[in-house]
């Protein structure tokens, strides 16, 4: 841990802060000209695998935006490669897993001792920590077992998750074994990130919203709870993020994550109430709002902060990652608006005491 007293880490623990910390998922990405410039010379995977470059991309984005935390530049799918499933990015289709897992036979290629091969990610974290010291907290991350398994089985993104659900329903033992194997690798991977100085770990369950509550509870919650318990063992707070997940929130809360991500489909106060205000929450502006005129963005951000109502444990973010072509100016203005308006709101309350 490099920044245990930062407002971001304090908010993750549900402690009071003088302003609401703000950062953005995908804050380093194609919407930013500095990133596009680096991408002219290096592929996405090359950036991930060169710690100096990954650190540079992370640092440039966080400093340009003036946010309160930096997520390490990496990709969710990197652990697949060290488990024996190579993948590449196709310009038209996004990630493509070359030999998806569909049967007990395919499953045999999977290994669970490869986490040390991902050390380039911890090295990039260490380089960011060296650059910032205690000035800015660094977020490490990994995929949740469901979302990573969905890529392994579908072979890429999916609309209806038919192959994943088929395997889950028809071969429940194989499914559970797959999640267990993922957890072995992921627990070791995030432990290395924390050793390198990550202050918080975010677990991305981006596609969990395709599940019914019944299926989530039966096929996904037990192993997710195990992974989150393992991450908490490292001593840093854990953010558990999903999208389209309003109906799943009470069950997601049973993972005991310190922070739960809310997407924009639920008003922040209602989402928090569904969690009984037990964990901190992160969110939840619609990423597409950043394409609107600044006045509209500002009004909607103000509304989210008003709904949080100065309750400790709110981290401002979007409900999902920043999209390509997002106007950078709006993102910068949003970060400083959140910092200023939330500080004013805290002072106003302090003044009436
Ligand atoms: O700034 C940050 O948020 C850190 C970097 C980061 C990337 N990927 C870099 C990246 C993070 C946190 C991720 C996580 C990730 N990767 C997720 C979970 C987050 C989410 O959005 O739900 C997922 C599902 C992936 C898998 C993945 N990687 C997809 C679906 C894509 C998009 C493919 C496309 O062409 O749009 C990627 C590519 C990717 N990973 C980019 C970036 C910046 C796109 C830009 C590029 O090609 O350089």
Boltz pocket constraint, residues with backbone or C-beta under 6 A from the ligand:
constraints:
  - pocket:
      binder: B
      contacts: [[A, 24], [A, 25], [A, 26], [A, 27], [A, 28], [A, 29], [A, 30], [A, 39], [A, 44], [A, 71], [A, 72], [A, 73], [A, 74], [A, 75], [A, 76], [A, 77], [A, 89], [A, 90], [A, 91], [A, 93], [A, 94], [A, 95], [A, 141], [A, 157], [A, 204], [A, 206], [A, 321]]
      max_distance: 6.0
